[in-house]
Amino acid sequence: MENRLKPMDAEQLREYGHKMVDFIADYYKTIENFPVLSQVEPGYLRNLLPDSAPNQPDSFQHVLDDIQAKILPGVTHWQSPNYFAYYPSNSSVAGFVGEMLSAGLNIVGFSWIASPAATELEMIVLDWLAKMLKLPEDFLSAGRGGGVIQGTASEAVLVVLLAARDKVLRRVGKDALEKLVVYASDQTHSSLQKACQMAGIHPENCRLLKATSSTNYALSPEFLSETISQDLTIGLIPFFLCATVGTTSSTAVDPLLSLGKIAKSNGMWFHVDAAYAGSACVCPEFRHYMDGVEVADSFNMNAHKWFLTNFDCSALWVKDRSALVQALSTNPEYLKNKITETMDGITTVWLGKPAMLYKKSYQVGQTF
Ligand code: PLP
């Protein structure tokens, strides 16, 4: 019995790892045989599993048998070629194999020293991706900007909203929080509203402007301008505009250049959410949908939607990373190290995980 309680060693990893890969390869081979939508009733699993955790270890084969008999029926098969709900969440065998490596190395890259390769690889690959998307050079890490991986587009918009909020509050004073106004079309993904709630933006100051069929459901620059003017006359402070390339419900594309100019002339942060359609913009024939991104402060696309990476992997670029650092840094003692302290203090990289936002910092050594 004692032997069975020992952690698995490298040889057992080899044996069970091969079995797990076989299990998943068989799953992919037969995935079309499953109904895409799970057919189970709510609560089905409680009847199939014991009331409390087992006292004794089980055999690997028995666990796989349980997964086959009890778990797979309760799975909705997002990777099925017949899956058309929500949005694509298409991983790939290459993505899955990469995830194995990531799980095996199991790095927590919250500072450069915690794993230099993790931070540097992230910066390099996001520069590559920025170049593929033909993002302006300001978004590359060689200058004041750069890219950082977040868990989701929802985290990305929260992070930039916080940066923008703190930037404007540094200028106008903390007490002005209730005067801050956010703008977007009513087609914008609900994550913006959620981010506003989390960032303490007054619910009435989150302007979701109606977009109609007359503009193909894109946000009208004239309507935006008028609304901003009205808000200014009553003493509010417009500070954040979110435009979308490919809205969730209708694939509308907001006119980035005109909107961005309005944002700039009012001293606002301009964020572009291209969560799912952004992937398509690496194709030269679709790149024009992003025209105007040069006036944006931040740009986000989800590699986990259409770029064949596993969920979750959302790429965020900013032109001025110091705004993020200032808003989100804390600099606790345990993250300080000599290398960090000898660097310039502005190159910072975030690694987002669902429900567990934490920053890995390069040169600053701070978390939030
Ligand atoms: N923005 C747009 C345009 C989307 O389509 C979605 C998801 O469908 C999101 C944001 C939210 O993405 P995530 O689930 O990565 O937070």
Residues whose N, C-alpha, C, O or C-beta is under 5 A from the ligand:
A	BS01	PLP	Y87 T152 A153 S154 H189 S191 G246 T247 T248 D273 A275 Y276 N302
